[in-house]
Amino acid sequence: MTVTSHIAELKKKHEHLSDMVAQAQRAPGSSDLQIAEWKKQKLKIKEEISRLQQV
């Protein structure tokens, strides 16, 4: 897997998590803990993308 394709996959995962967070925040009774976990995952992915783009 090339770095470019890896970054593309990470961006897809980040976007998917963003969609899940947005949907959960609109839904009544959503788990704040689950939303927080997804946000942590998004941050880790974003940091990994930034790290890979600097190489």
PDB file of N, CA, C, O and CB in Angstrom:
ATOM      1  N   MET A   1       0.855  -1.182   0.000  1.00  0.00           N
ATOM      2  CA  MET A   1       0.000   0.000   0.000  1.00  0.00           C
ATOM      3  C   MET A   1       0.897   1.240   0.000  1.00  0.00           C
ATOM      4  O   MET A   1       1.803   1.366   0.824  1.00  0.00           O
ATOM      5  CB  MET A   1      -0.971   0.001   1.236  1.00  0.00           C
ATOM      6  N   THR A   2       0.637   2.127  -0.913  1.00  0.00           N
ATOM      7  CA  THR A   2       1.426   3.348  -0.961  1.00  0.00           C
ATOM      8  C   THR A   2       0.950   4.322   0.115  1.00  0.00           C
ATOM      9  O   THR A   2      -0.146   4.191   0.659  1.00  0.00           O
ATOM     10  CB  THR A   2       1.339   3.996  -2.356  1.00  0.00           C
ATOM     11  N   VAL A   3       1.796   5.289   0.401  1.00  0.00           N
ATOM     12  CA  VAL A   3       1.442   6.294   1.401  1.00  0.00           C
ATOM     13  C   VAL A   3       0.205   7.058   0.951  1.00  0.00           C
ATOM     14  O   VAL A   3      -0.672   7.357   1.762  1.00  0.00           O
ATOM     15  CB  VAL A   3       2.618   7.265   1.645  1.00  0.00           C
ATOM     16  N   THR A   4       0.131   7.373  -0.325  1.00  0.00           N
ATOM     17  CA  THR A   4      -1.016   8.119  -0.848  1.00  0.00           C
ATOM     18  C   THR A   4      -2.315   7.348  -0.680  1.00  0.00           C
ATOM     19  O   THR A   4      -3.333   7.919  -0.287  1.00  0.00           O
ATOM     20  CB  THR A   4      -0.804   8.453  -2.315  1.00  0.00           C
ATOM     21  N   SER A   5      -2.285   6.063  -0.974  1.00  0.00           N
ATOM     22  CA  SER A   5      -3.510   5.268  -0.826  1.00  0.00           C
ATOM     23  C   SER A   5      -3.864   5.078   0.651  1.00  0.00           C
ATOM     24  O   SER A   5      -5.039   5.025   1.012  1.00  0.00           O
ATOM     25  CB  SER A   5      -3.347   3.894  -1.512  1.00  0.00           C
ATOM     26  N   HIS A   6      -2.844   4.978   1.493  1.00  0.00           N
ATOM     27  CA  HIS A   6      -3.097   4.859   2.932  1.00  0.00           C
ATOM     28  C   HIS A   6      -3.755   6.137   3.460  1.00  0.00           C
ATOM     29  O   HIS A   6      -4.700   6.075   4.247  1.00  0.00           O
ATOM     30  CB  HIS A   6      -1.776   4.575   3.698  1.00  0.00           C
ATOM     31  N   ILE A   7      -3.260   7.276   3.030  1.00  0.00           N
ATOM     32  CA  ILE A   7      -3.848   8.561   3.427  1.00  0.00           C
ATOM     33  C   ILE A   7      -5.296   8.645   2.944  1.00  0.00           C
ATOM     34  O   ILE A   7      -6.168   9.113   3.675  1.00  0.00           O
ATOM     35  CB  ILE A   7      -3.019   9.747   2.858  1.00  0.00           C
ATOM     36  N   ALA A   8      -5.550   8.198   1.730  1.00  0.00           N
ATOM     37  CA  ALA A   8      -6.913   8.221   1.182  1.00  0.00           C
ATOM     38  C   ALA A   8      -7.854   7.355   2.026  1.00  0.00           C
ATOM     39  O   ALA A   8      -8.987   7.750   2.298  1.00  0.00           O
ATOM     40  CB  ALA A   8      -6.913   7.733  -0.286  1.00  0.00           C
ATOM     41  N   GLU A   9      -7.382   6.178   2.436  1.00  0.00           N
ATOM     42  CA  GLU A   9      -8.196   5.307   3.282  1.00  0.00           C
ATOM     43  C   GLU A   9      -8.459   5.949   4.640  1.00  0.00           C
ATOM     44  O   GLU A   9      -9.571   5.872   5.165  1.00  0.00           O
ATOM     45  CB  GLU A   9      -7.509   3.950   3.467  1.00  0.00           C
ATOM     46  N   LEU A  10      -7.439   6.580   5.204  1.00  0.00           N
ATOM     47  CA  LEU A  10      -7.608   7.250   6.490  1.00  0.00           C
ATOM     48  C   LEU A  10      -8.617   8.394   6.378  1.00  0.00           C
ATOM     49  O   LEU A  10      -9.418   8.610   7.287  1.00  0.00           O
ATOM     50  CB  LEU A  10      -6.257   7.780   7.000  1.00  0.00           C
ATOM     51  N   LYS A  11      -8.579   9.114   5.279  1.00  0.00           N
ATOM     52  CA  LYS A  11      -9.526  10.213   5.065  1.00  0.00           C
ATOM     53  C   LYS A  11     -10.955   9.682   4.964  1.00  0.00           C
ATOM     54  O   LYS A  11     -11.888  10.310   5.464  1.00  0.00           O
ATOM     55  CB  LYS A  11      -9.161  11.000   3.790  1.00  0.00           C
ATOM     56  N   LYS A  12     -11.125   8.531   4.321  1.00  0.00           N
ATOM     57  CA  LYS A  12     -12.456   7.917   4.229  1.00  0.00           C
ATOM     58  C   LYS A  12     -12.959   7.540   5.618  1.00  0.00           C
ATOM     59  O   LYS A  12     -14.118   7.783   5.952  1.00  0.00           O
ATOM     60  CB  LYS A  12     -12.423   6.668   3.312  1.00  0.00           C
ATOM     61  N   LYS A  13     -12.077   6.943   6.426  1.00  0.00           N
ATOM     62  CA  LYS A  13     -12.460   6.565   7.785  1.00  0.00           C
ATOM     63  C   LYS A  13     -12.820   7.796   8.602  1.00  0.00           C
ATOM     64  O   LYS A  13     -13.781   7.780   9.371  1.00  0.00           O
ATOM     65  CB  LYS A  13     -11.328   5.787   8.469  1.00  0.00           C
ATOM     66  N   HIS A  14     -12.042   8.867   8.434  1.00  0.00           N
ATOM     67  CA  HIS A  14     -12.293  10.108   9.169  1.00  0.00           C
ATOM     68  C   HIS A  14     -13.654  10.679   8.780  1.00  0.00           C
ATOM     69  O   HIS A  14     -14.425  11.105   9.640  1.00  0.00           O
ATOM     70  CB  HIS A  14     -11.175  11.142   8.895  1.00  0.00           C
ATOM     71  N   GLU A  15     -13.937  10.685   7.499  1.00  0.00           N
ATOM     72  CA  GLU A  15     -15.226  11.205   7.024  1.00  0.00           C
ATOM     73  C   GLU A  15     -16.381  10.353   7.544  1.00  0.00           C
ATOM     74  O   GLU A  15     -17.413  10.883   7.958  1.00  0.00           O
ATOM     75  CB  GLU A  15     -15.255  11.250   5.481  1.00  0.00           C
ATOM     76  N   HIS A  16     -16.203   9.036   7.522  1.00  0.00           N
ATOM     77  CA  HIS A  16     -17.249   8.132   8.032  1.00  0.00           C
ATOM     78  C   HIS A  16     -17.513   8.410   9.514  1.00  0.00           C
ATOM     79  O   HIS A  16     -18.667   8.472   9.939  1.00  0.00           O
ATOM     80  CB  HIS A  16     -16.839   6.645   7.829  1.00  0.00           C
ATOM     81  N   LEU A  17     -16.452   8.574  10.292  1.00  0.00           N
ATOM     82  CA  LEU A  17     -16.617   8.876  11.711  1.00  0.00           C
ATOM     83  C   LEU A  17     -17.305  10.232  11.897  1.00  0.00           C
ATOM     84  O   LEU A  17     -18.135  10.387  12.793  1.00  0.00           O
ATOM     85  CB  LEU A  17     -15.250   8.867  12.425  1.00  0.00           C
ATOM     86  N   SER A  18     -16.967  11.200  11.066  1.00  0.00           N
ATOM     87  CA  SER A  18     -17.617  12.514  11.142  1.00  0.00           C
ATOM     88  C   SER A  18     -19.116  12.386  10.915  1.00  0.00           C
ATOM     89  O   SER A  18     -19.917  13.003  11.617  1.00  0.00           O
ATOM     90  CB  SER A  18     -17.008  13.482  10.112  1.00  0.00           C
ATOM     91  N   ASP A  19     -19.485  11.580   9.928  1.00  0.00           N
ATOM     92  CA  ASP A  19     -20.904  11.356   9.647  1.00  0.00           C
ATOM     93  C   ASP A  19     -21.605  10.690  10.827  1.00  0.00           C
ATOM     94  O   ASP A  19     -22.720  11.061  11.191  1.00  0.00           O
ATOM     95  CB  ASP A  19     -21.068  10.499   8.391  1.00  0.00           C
ATOM     96  N   MET A  20     -20.935   9.700  11.419  1.00  0.00           N
ATOM     97  CA  MET A  20     -21.523   8.999  12.556  1.00  0.00           C
ATOM     98  C   MET A  20     -21.710   9.942  13.743  1.00  0.00           C
ATOM     99  O   MET A  20     -22.740   9.896  14.416  1.00  0.00           O
ATOM    100  CB  MET A  20     -20.646   7.810  12.960  1.00  0.00           C
ATOM    101  N   VAL A  21     -20.725  10.792  14.001  1.00  0.00           N
ATOM    102  CA  VAL A  21     -20.821  11.752  15.106  1.00  0.00           C
ATOM    103  C   VAL A  21     -21.971  12.727  14.854  1.00  0.00           C
ATOM    104  O   VAL A  21     -22.783  12.982  15.743  1.00  0.00           O
ATOM    105  CB  VAL A  21     -19.485  12.524  15.282  1.00  0.00           C
ATOM    106  N   ALA A  22     -22.034  13.266  13.644  1.00  0.00           N
ATOM    107  CA  ALA A  22     -23.086  14.231  13.320  1.00  0.00           C
ATOM    108  C   ALA A  22     -24.470  13.598  13.468  1.00  0.00           C
ATOM    109  O   ALA A  22     -25.387  14.218  14.008  1.00  0.00           O
ATOM    110  CB  ALA A  22     -22.899  14.770  11.889  1.00  0.00           C
ATOM    111  N   GLN A  23     -24.615  12.382  12.996  1.00  0.00           N
ATOM    112  CA  GLN A  23     -25.906  11.696  13.091  1.00  0.00           C
ATOM    113  C   GLN A  23     -26.258  11.423  14.557  1.00  0.00           C
ATOM    114  O   GLN A  23     -27.404  11.612  14.965  1.00  0.00           O
ATOM    115  CB  GLN A  23     -25.879  10.373  12.289  1.00  0.00           C
ATOM    116  N   ALA A  24     -25.298  10.988  15.330  1.00  0.00           N
ATOM    117  CA  ALA A  24     -25.553  10.675  16.741  1.00  0.00           C
ATOM    118  C   ALA A  24     -25.900  11.938  17.531  1.00  0.00           C
ATOM    119  O   ALA A  24     -26.732  11.900  18.437  1.00  0.00           O
ATOM    120  CB  ALA A  24     -24.328   9.981  17.366  1.00  0.00           C
ATOM    121  N   GLN A  25     -25.262  13.045  17.186  1.00  0.00           N
ATOM    122  CA  GLN A  25     -25.535  14.289  17.907  1.00  0.00           C
ATOM    123  C   GLN A  25     -26.947  14.802  17.624  1.00  0.00           C
ATOM    124  O   GLN A  25     -27.529  15.503  18.452  1.00  0.00           O
ATOM    125  CB  GLN A  25     -24.506  15.356  17.528  1.00  0.00           C
ATOM    126  N   ARG A  26     -27.493  14.462  16.474  1.00  0.00           N
ATOM    127  CA  ARG A  26     -28.849  14.885  16.137  1.00  0.00           C
ATOM    128  C   ARG A  26     -29.905  13.967  16.749  1.00  0.00           C
ATOM    129  O   ARG A  26     -31.051  14.374  16.941  1.00  0.00           O
ATOM    130  CB  ARG A  26     -29.019  14.931  14.628  1.00  0.00           C
ATOM    131  N   ALA A  27     -29.522  12.741  17.051  1.00  0.00           N
ATOM    132  CA  ALA A  27     -30.477  11.755  17.554  1.00  0.00           C
ATOM    133  C   ALA A  27     -30.642  11.895  19.068  1.00  0.00           C
ATOM    134  O   ALA A  27     -29.659  11.979  19.805  1.00  0.00           O
ATOM    135  CB  ALA A  27     -30.018  10.324  17.193  1.00  0.00           C
ATOM    136  N   PRO A  28     -31.888  11.919  19.518  1.00  0.00           N
ATOM    137  CA  PRO A  28     -32.111  11.977  20.965  1.00  0.00           C
ATOM    138  C   PRO A  28     -31.684  10.666  21.619  1.00  0.00           C
ATOM    139  O   PRO A  28     -31.859   9.587  21.052  1.00  0.00           O
ATOM    140  CB  PRO A  28     -33.597  12.272  21.278  1.00  0.00           C
ATOM    141  N   GLY A  29     -31.130  10.777  22.801  1.00  0.00           N
ATOM    142  CA  GLY A  29     -30.737   9.594  23.540  1.00  0.00           C
ATOM    143  C   GLY A  29     -29.442   8.952  23.099  1.00  0.00           C
ATOM    144  O   GLY A  29     -29.157   7.812  23.464  1.00  0.00           O
ATOM    145  N   SER A  30     -28.654   9.671  22.316  1.00  0.00           N
ATOM    146  CA  SER A  30     -27.374   9.125  21.869  1.00  0.00           C
ATOM    147  C   SER A  30     -26.396   9.053  23.034  1.00  0.00           C
ATOM    148  O   SER A  30     -26.464   9.844  23.974  1.00  0.00           O
ATOM    149  CB  SER A  30     -26.786   9.977  20.728  1.00  0.00           C
ATOM    150  N   SER A  31     -25.508   8.111  22.954  1.00  0.00           N
ATOM    151  CA  SER A  31     -24.519   7.909  24.001  1.00  0.00           C
ATOM    152  C   SER A  31     -23.398   8.939  23.882  1.00  0.00           C
ATOM    153  O   SER A  31     -22.679   8.979  22.883  1.00  0.00           O
ATOM    154  CB  SER A  31     -23.949   6.483  23.934  1.00  0.00           C
ATOM    155  N   ASP A  32     -23.262   9.763  24.909  1.00  0.00           N
ATOM    156  CA  ASP A  32     -22.181  10.747  24.917  1.00  0.00           C
ATOM    157  C   ASP A  32     -20.818  10.071  24.941  1.00  0.00           C
ATOM    158  O   ASP A  32     -19.852  10.576  24.369  1.00  0.00           O
ATOM    159  CB  ASP A  32     -22.322  11.680  26.116  1.00  0.00           C
ATOM    160  N   LEU A  33     -20.750   8.926  25.608  1.00  0.00           N
ATOM    161  CA  LEU A  33     -19.484   8.192  25.656  1.00  0.00           C
ATOM    162  C   LEU A  33     -19.089   7.675  24.277  1.00  0.00           C
ATOM    163  O   LEU A  33     -17.918   7.728  23.901  1.00  0.00           O
ATOM    164  CB  LEU A  33     -19.584   7.026  26.641  1.00  0.00           C
ATOM    165  N   GLN A  34     -20.063   7.177  23.530  1.00  0.00           N
ATOM    166  CA  GLN A  34     -19.774   6.685  22.182  1.00  0.00           C
ATOM    167  C   GLN A  34     -19.345   7.823  21.274  1.00  0.00           C
ATOM    168  O   GLN A  34     -18.407   7.672  20.491  1.00  0.00           O
ATOM    169  CB  GLN A  34     -20.994   5.975  21.593  1.00  0.00           C
ATOM    170  N   ILE A  35     -20.020   8.957  21.371  1.00  0.00           N
ATOM    171  CA  ILE A  35     -19.656  10.123  20.562  1.00  0.00           C
ATOM    172  C   ILE A  35     -18.240  10.567  20.900  1.00  0.00           C
ATOM    173  O   ILE A  35     -17.456  10.880  20.004  1.00  0.00           O
ATOM    174  CB  ILE A  35     -20.654  11.285  20.788  1.00  0.00           C
ATOM    175  N   ALA A  36     -17.910  10.597  22.175  1.00  0.00           N
ATOM    176  CA  ALA A  36     -16.566  10.995  22.602  1.00  0.00           C
ATOM    177  C   ALA A  36     -15.516  10.024  22.058  1.00  0.00           C
ATOM    178  O   ALA A  36     -14.433  10.444  21.649  1.00  0.00           O
ATOM    179  CB  ALA A  36     -16.486  11.058  24.142  1.00  0.00           C
ATOM    180  N   GLU A  37     -15.833   8.739  22.053  1.00  0.00           N
ATOM    181  CA  GLU A  37     -14.890   7.738  21.527  1.00  0.00           C
ATOM    182  C   GLU A  37     -14.669   7.942  20.033  1.00  0.00           C
ATOM    183  O   GLU A  37     -13.537   7.877  19.555  1.00  0.00           O
ATOM    184  CB  GLU A  37     -15.409   6.305  21.795  1.00  0.00           C
ATOM    185  N   TRP A  38     -15.745   8.187  19.302  1.00  0.00           N
ATOM    186  CA  TRP A  38     -15.606   8.453  17.869  1.00  0.00           C
ATOM    187  C   TRP A  38     -14.778   9.702  17.618  1.00  0.00           C
ATOM    188  O   TRP A  38     -13.974   9.730  16.686  1.00  0.00           O
ATOM    189  CB  TRP A  38     -16.980   8.600  17.219  1.00  0.00           C
ATOM    190  N   LYS A  39     -14.956  10.725  18.426  1.00  0.00           N
ATOM    191  CA  LYS A  39     -14.175  11.958  18.271  1.00  0.00           C
ATOM    192  C   LYS A  39     -12.695  11.698  18.544  1.00  0.00           C
ATOM    193  O   LYS A  39     -11.834  12.263  17.869  1.00  0.00           O
ATOM    194  CB  LYS A  39     -14.705  13.058  19.217  1.00  0.00           C
ATOM    195  N   LYS A  40     -12.393  10.854  19.519  1.00  0.00           N
ATOM    196  CA  LYS A  40     -10.998  10.487  19.799  1.00  0.00           C
ATOM    197  C   LYS A  40     -10.401   9.752  18.607  1.00  0.00           C
ATOM    198  O   LYS A  40      -9.259  10.000  18.219  1.00  0.00           O
ATOM    199  CB  LYS A  40     -10.905   9.609  21.072  1.00  0.00           C
ATOM    200  N   GLN A  41     -11.180   8.848  18.032  1.00  0.00           N
ATOM    201  CA  GLN A  41     -10.708   8.107  16.859  1.00  0.00           C
ATOM    202  C   GLN A  41     -10.447   9.061  15.691  1.00  0.00           C
ATOM    203  O   GLN A  41      -9.452   8.928  14.978  1.00  0.00           O
ATOM    204  CB  GLN A  41     -11.736   7.028  16.449  1.00  0.00           C
ATOM    205  N   LYS A  42     -11.352  10.020  15.509  1.00  0.00           N
ATOM    206  CA  LYS A  42     -11.170  11.011  14.447  1.00  0.00           C
ATOM    207  C   LYS A  42      -9.872  11.781  14.646  1.00  0.00           C
ATOM    208  O   LYS A  42      -9.123  12.005  13.694  1.00  0.00           O
ATOM    209  CB  LYS A  42     -12.359  11.983  14.403  1.00  0.00           C
ATOM    210  N   LEU A  43      -9.607  12.185  15.887  1.00  0.00           N
ATOM    211  CA  LEU A  43      -8.398  12.946  16.184  1.00  0.00           C
ATOM    212  C   LEU A  43      -7.147  12.112  15.895  1.00  0.00           C
ATOM    213  O   LEU A  43      -6.188  12.620  15.314  1.00  0.00           O
ATOM    214  CB  LEU A  43      -8.404  13.409  17.650  1.00  0.00           C
ATOM    215  N   LYS A  44      -7.151  10.850  16.291  1.00  0.00           N
ATOM    216  CA  LYS A  44      -6.003   9.977  16.030  1.00  0.00           C
ATOM    217  C   LYS A  44      -5.770   9.822  14.532  1.00  0.00           C
ATOM    218  O   LYS A  44      -4.631   9.852  14.068  1.00  0.00           O
ATOM    219  CB  LYS A  44      -6.216   8.599  16.676  1.00  0.00           C
ATOM    220  N   ILE A  45      -6.846   9.657  13.784  1.00  0.00           N
ATOM    221  CA  ILE A  45      -6.728   9.519  12.331  1.00  0.00           C
ATOM    222  C   ILE A  45      -6.196  10.807  11.723  1.00  0.00           C
ATOM    223  O   ILE A  45      -5.334  10.773  10.845  1.00  0.00           O
ATOM    224  CB  ILE A  45      -8.086   9.153  11.704  1.00  0.00           C
ATOM    225  N   LYS A  46      -6.704  11.937  12.184  1.00  0.00           N
ATOM    226  CA  LYS A  46      -6.245  13.219  11.655  1.00  0.00           C
ATOM    227  C   LYS A  46      -4.750  13.421  11.933  1.00  0.00           C
ATOM    228  O   LYS A  46      -4.013  13.899  11.071  1.00  0.00           O
ATOM    229  CB  LYS A  46      -7.063  14.373  12.267  1.00  0.00           C
ATOM    230  N   GLU A  47      -4.314  13.055  13.134  1.00  0.00           N
ATOM    231  CA  GLU A  47      -2.895  13.163  13.477  1.00  0.00           C
ATOM    232  C   GLU A  47      -2.054  12.242  12.604  1.00  0.00           C
ATOM    233  O   GLU A  47      -0.967  12.623  12.170  1.00  0.00           O
ATOM    234  CB  GLU A  47      -2.674  12.832  14.958  1.00  0.00           C
ATOM    235  N   GLU A  48      -2.546  11.037  12.342  1.00  0.00           N
ATOM    236  CA  GLU A  48      -1.826  10.092  11.484  1.00  0.00           C
ATOM    237  C   GLU A  48      -1.729  10.628  10.053  1.00  0.00           C
ATOM    238  O   GLU A  48      -0.681  10.507   9.419  1.00  0.00           O
ATOM    239  CB  GLU A  48      -2.525   8.713  11.492  1.00  0.00           C
ATOM    240  N   ILE A  49      -2.801  11.214   9.546  1.00  0.00           N
ATOM    241  CA  ILE A  49      -2.791  11.802   8.206  1.00  0.00           C
ATOM    242  C   ILE A  49      -1.746  12.917   8.153  1.00  0.00           C
ATOM    243  O   ILE A  49      -0.953  12.984   7.214  1.00  0.00           O
ATOM    244  CB  ILE A  49      -4.202  12.347   7.825  1.00  0.00           C
ATOM    245  N   SER A  50      -1.746  13.783   9.150  1.00  0.00           N
ATOM    246  CA  SER A  50      -0.787  14.886   9.187  1.00  0.00           C
ATOM    247  C   SER A  50       0.646  14.363   9.217  1.00  0.00           C
ATOM    248  O   SER A  50       1.522  14.875   8.520  1.00  0.00           O
ATOM    249  CB  SER A  50      -1.048  15.782  10.406  1.00  0.00           C
ATOM    250  N   ARG A  51       0.868  13.337  10.034  1.00  0.00           N
ATOM    251  CA  ARG A  51       2.204  12.750  10.144  1.00  0.00           C
ATOM    252  C   ARG A  51       2.656  12.175   8.805  1.00  0.00           C
ATOM    253  O   ARG A  51       3.797  12.381   8.392  1.00  0.00           O
ATOM    254  CB  ARG A  51       2.223  11.655  11.223  1.00  0.00           C
ATOM    255  N   LEU A  52       1.769  11.458   8.132  1.00  0.00           N
ATOM    256  CA  LEU A  52       2.116  10.839   6.851  1.00  0.00           C
ATOM    257  C   LEU A  52       2.350  11.886   5.750  1.00  0.00           C
ATOM    258  O   LEU A  52       3.182  11.689   4.864  1.00  0.00           O
ATOM    259  CB  LEU A  52       1.007   9.873   6.423  1.00  0.00           C
ATOM    260  N   GLN A  53       1.616  12.988   5.818  1.00  0.00           N
ATOM    261  CA  GLN A  53       1.776  14.011   4.776  1.00  0.00           C
ATOM    262  C   GLN A  53       3.081  14.768   4.933  1.00  0.00           C
ATOM    263  O   GLN A  53       3.555  15.374   3.973  1.00  0.00           O
ATOM    264  CB  GLN A  53       0.609  14.989   4.807  1.00  0.00           C
ATOM    265  N   GLN A  54       3.670  14.749   6.113  1.00  0.00           N
ATOM    266  CA  GLN A  54       4.926  15.441   6.330  1.00  0.00           C
ATOM    267  C   GLN A  54       6.128  14.637   5.844  1.00  0.00           C
ATOM    268  O   GLN A  54       7.217  15.182   5.665  1.00  0.00           O
ATOM    269  CB  GLN A  54       5.084  15.760   7.790  1.00  0.00           C
ATOM    270  N   VAL A  55       5.926  13.361   5.634  1.00  0.00           N
ATOM    271  CA  VAL A  55       7.033  12.479   5.209  1.00  0.00           C
ATOM    272  C   VAL A  55       7.410  12.720   3.788  1.00  0.00           C
ATOM    273  O   VAL A  55       8.317  12.068   3.272  1.00  0.00           O
ATOM    274  CB  VAL A  55       6.668  11.025   5.388  1.00  0.00           C
TER     275      VAL A  55
END
